[in-house]
Amino acid sequence: MSADATGGSPGADDAAAPATGPRPLATRTYALLLVVLGAVGFGGALWLAIERILKLQDPDRVTSCSINLFLDCGVAMESWQGSLLGFPNPFIGVAAFPVVITTGVVLLTGARLPRWYHLWLLGGTVLGQLLVFFLMWTSFYVLVALCPACMVVWTAMWPLLWFQVVRAVQEGDLRVGDGLRRIVVGNRGVILVIGYVVAVAWLLVAVGAALVASF
């Protein structure tokens, strides 16, 4: 079937998803992912922000996301790593995730956003993922404790980043060779799962014994 028969622009469709190429990431699917993942991340960040405010009001309060000595949000909140910019890290998520959700909603209406906007959103997500990596390393090796609410945000960040990369490569916002584009777009689900497997393996190697002992 030709690009004209699908109602799209021949040049744009051919560049994004040639007939013999991998099945593209649909715009609607991408938009829904932004809304859902942004909502999950926002929920986790808001939970942490509220807990931090309540903790400041009552330093003796036990946070709702503190289960035992190992699964304890309070340890992360009270560390210097929990306020890297001079204020609690969760406030960053409370401000940033609504932008992701709004972007998804705008795309669901059929609107098209400029390339620079998608790249800026991707850049912000990369910075967010780097912060997550730092906080994971801190939790595993410095605090030796896990923050359940933080892990909600961590879980949402990886697919949020990855599907933005997939869209950017597919649409040509990130210019790569055709072979790499086919690998990224065609194997997006497999690579997503691999990312989670690596993260879980890292967690188990770093603090697996402490996690088992906490139960």
C-alpha positions as CSV (number, residue, x, y, z in Angstrom):
1,M,0.0,0.0,0.0
2,S,1.3,3.4,-0.9
3,A,1.8,6.2,1.6
4,D,-0.9,8.2,-0.2
5,A,-3.5,5.5,0.4
6,T,-2.9,5.8,4.2
7,G,-3.6,9.5,4.1
8,G,-0.1,10.5,5.1
9,S,2.7,12.4,3.4
10,P,4.7,10.1,1.1
11,G,8.1,11.6,2.0
12,A,7.4,11.6,5.7
13,D,6.0,8.1,5.8
14,D,8.8,6.7,3.7
15,A,11.4,8.2,6.0
16,A,9.8,7.1,9.2
17,A,8.6,3.6,8.2
18,P,9.6,2.1,4.8
19,A,7.4,-0.8,3.6
20,T,10.1,-3.3,4.3
21,G,11.2,-1.7,7.6
22,P,10.1,-2.4,11.2
23,R,6.7,-1.6,12.4
24,P,6.8,2.1,13.6
25,L,5.9,3.4,17.0
26,A,2.5,5.0,16.3
27,T,2.0,8.6,17.4
28,R,-1.1,7.7,19.4
29,T,0.7,4.9,21.2
30,Y,3.6,7.2,22.0
31,A,1.3,9.9,23.3
32,L,-0.5,7.4,25.5
33,L,2.8,6.3,26.9
34,L,3.7,9.8,27.8
35,V,0.5,10.3,29.6
36,V,0.6,7.1,31.5
37,L,4.3,7.1,32.4
38,G,4.1,10.8,33.2
39,A,1.2,10.1,35.6
40,V,3.0,7.3,37.3
41,G,6.1,9.4,37.7
42,F,4.1,12.3,39.0
43,G,2.3,10.1,41.4
44,G,5.5,8.8,42.9
45,A,7.1,12.3,43.0
46,L,4.0,13.8,44.6
47,W,3.9,11.0,47.2
48,L,7.5,11.7,48.1
49,A,7.0,15.5,48.2
50,I,4.0,15.2,50.5
51,E,6.0,12.8,52.8
52,R,8.9,15.3,52.8
53,I,6.7,18.2,53.8
54,L,5.1,16.1,56.6
55,K,8.5,15.0,57.8
56,L,9.7,18.6,58.0
57,Q,6.6,19.5,60.1
58,D,7.1,16.5,62.3
59,P,10.7,15.1,62.3
60,D,9.6,12.1,64.4
61,R,7.0,11.0,61.9
62,V,7.5,7.6,60.2
63,T,6.8,8.0,56.4
64,S,4.1,5.9,54.8
65,C,6.7,4.5,52.4
66,S,9.0,3.2,55.2
67,I,8.4,-0.5,55.7
68,N,11.5,-1.7,57.6
69,L,15.1,-0.7,58.1
70,F,16.0,-1.5,54.5
71,L,12.9,-0.4,52.7
72,D,12.8,3.2,54.1
73,C,12.0,6.4,52.3
74,G,13.1,8.5,55.3
75,V,16.8,7.6,54.9
76,A,16.8,8.8,51.3
77,M,14.9,12.0,52.2
78,E,17.2,13.0,55.0
79,S,20.4,12.4,53.1
80,W,22.2,15.3,51.3
81,Q,21.6,13.4,48.0
82,G,17.9,13.8,48.6
83,S,18.2,17.6,48.1
84,L,20.8,18.0,45.4
85,L,19.7,21.4,44.2
86,G,19.1,22.8,47.7
87,F,15.4,21.6,47.8
88,P,13.9,18.1,48.0
89,N,14.4,16.1,44.7
90,P,10.7,15.1,44.5
91,F,9.8,18.7,43.8
92,I,11.7,18.4,40.5
93,G,9.4,15.5,39.5
94,V,6.3,17.4,40.6
95,A,7.2,20.2,38.3
96,A,8.6,18.1,35.4
97,F,6.1,15.2,35.0
98,P,3.1,17.4,34.2
99,V,5.0,18.7,31.2
100,V,5.3,15.1,30.0
101,I,1.6,14.5,30.6
102,T,0.6,17.7,28.8
103,T,2.8,16.8,25.8
104,G,1.0,13.4,25.5
105,V,-2.4,15.1,25.7
106,V,-1.5,17.6,23.1
107,L,-0.3,14.8,20.8
108,L,-3.5,12.9,21.3
109,T,-5.4,15.9,20.0
110,G,-3.6,15.5,16.7
111,A,-1.3,18.5,17.1
112,R,2.2,18.3,15.8
113,L,5.1,19.7,17.9
114,P,8.3,21.1,16.5
115,R,11.5,19.1,16.4
116,W,13.2,21.4,18.9
117,Y,10.5,20.7,21.5
118,H,10.8,17.0,21.2
119,L,14.6,17.3,21.5
120,W,14.3,19.6,24.6
121,L,11.9,17.1,26.2
122,L,14.3,14.3,25.4
123,G,17.2,16.3,26.8
124,G,15.3,16.9,30.1
125,T,14.5,13.3,30.3
126,V,18.1,12.3,29.9
127,L,19.1,14.6,32.8
128,G,16.3,13.0,34.8
129,Q,17.6,9.5,34.0
130,L,21.1,10.5,35.0
131,L,19.8,11.8,38.3
132,V,18.0,8.4,38.8
133,F,21.2,6.5,38.1
134,F,23.0,8.6,40.7
135,L,20.2,8.0,43.3
136,M,20.2,4.3,42.5
137,W,24.0,4.2,43.1
138,T,23.6,6.2,46.3
139,S,20.8,3.8,47.5
140,F,22.8,0.7,46.7
141,Y,26.2,1.6,47.9
142,V,26.0,4.6,50.2
143,L,22.7,4.4,52.1
144,V,22.2,0.6,51.5
145,A,18.5,1.2,51.7
146,L,15.7,1.4,49.2
147,C,13.0,4.0,49.0
148,P,9.8,2.4,47.7
149,A,8.3,5.6,46.5
150,C,11.5,6.5,44.7
151,M,11.4,3.2,42.9
152,V,8.0,4.1,41.5
153,V,9.7,7.1,39.8
154,W,12.7,5.0,38.7
155,T,10.4,2.4,37.1
156,A,8.6,5.0,35.0
157,M,11.8,6.9,33.9
158,W,13.4,4.2,31.9
159,P,10.5,3.6,29.4
160,L,9.8,7.3,29.4
161,L,13.4,7.9,28.1
162,W,13.6,4.9,25.9
163,F,10.3,5.6,23.9
164,Q,11.4,9.2,23.4
165,V,14.7,7.9,21.9
166,V,12.7,5.4,19.7
167,R,10.4,8.2,18.4
168,A,13.4,10.6,17.8
169,V,15.3,7.9,15.8
170,Q,12.2,6.9,13.9
171,E,11.2,10.4,12.9
172,G,14.8,11.5,12.1
173,D,15.1,14.0,15.0
174,L,18.2,11.9,16.0
175,R,20.0,11.2,12.8
176,V,21.5,7.7,12.8
177,G,22.2,5.1,10.1
178,D,19.4,3.0,8.6
179,G,20.7,-0.1,10.2
180,L,20.7,1.3,13.7
181,R,17.3,2.9,13.1
182,R,15.9,-0.5,12.2
183,I,17.4,-2.1,15.3
184,V,16.1,0.6,17.6
185,V,12.6,0.8,16.2
186,G,12.2,-2.9,15.4
187,N,13.5,-4.1,18.7
188,R,12.1,-1.4,21.0
189,G,10.2,-3.9,23.2
190,V,13.2,-6.3,23.6
191,I,15.6,-3.4,24.5
192,L,13.1,-2.1,27.0
193,V,13.0,-5.5,28.8
194,I,16.8,-5.7,28.7
195,G,17.0,-2.4,30.4
196,Y,14.8,-3.6,33.2
197,V,16.7,-6.9,33.5
198,V,20.0,-5.0,33.8
199,A,18.5,-2.7,36.5
200,V,17.1,-5.6,38.6
201,A,20.4,-7.5,38.2
202,W,22.3,-4.5,39.5
203,L,19.9,-4.2,42.4
204,L,20.3,-7.9,43.3
205,V,24.0,-7.9,43.0
206,A,24.4,-4.7,45.1
207,V,21.8,-5.2,47.8
208,G,20.2,-8.6,47.2
209,A,21.4,-10.0,50.6
210,A,20.2,-7.0,52.5
211,L,16.8,-7.1,50.7
212,V,16.3,-10.8,51.5
213,A,17.3,-10.2,55.2
214,S,14.8,-7.3,55.5
215,F,12.0,-9.8,55.2
